[in-house]
Amino acid sequence: MPLIADLRDDIKKYIKKHGLSKKWEKAKIFFENDPSHPSLNTELLEPKHRLVYSFRIDRKYRALFICLAGEEIEIIAITKHYRK
């Protein structure tokens, strides 16, 4: 099972500023229990050789992450996600 590393302070502030605390905690639990959970829509982003992935926090926000040693992952950003 993957484990999400402690968030950087700037990411914690972003989550708090945008009122995502509860949604973040729910998405984190889903991800750590099953990274392929349908509500997360986990995917490898382009360009694929950079190995940056994302999962959905809600319809508007996504968490970008990279895989570290073992099964640990690091969240590198929380971003708005718009689809046309």
Long-range contacts (C-beta under 8 A, 24 or more apart in sequence): 1-32, 1-33, 1-71, 2-31, 2-32, 2-35, 2-71, 2-72, 2-73, 3-32, 3-71, 3-72, 3-73, 4-28, 4-31, 4-32, 4-65, 4-72, 4-73, 4-74, 4-75, 5-68, 5-72, 5-73, 5-74, 5-75, 7-75, 8-75, 11-75, 11-77, 11-78, 14-78, 15-78, 18-61, 18-78, 20-57, 20-58, 20-61, 20-78, 23-57, 23-58, 23-61, 24-57, 24-63, 24-78, 27-55, 27-56, 27-57, 27-58, 27-63, 31-55, 52-76, 54-81, 56-81
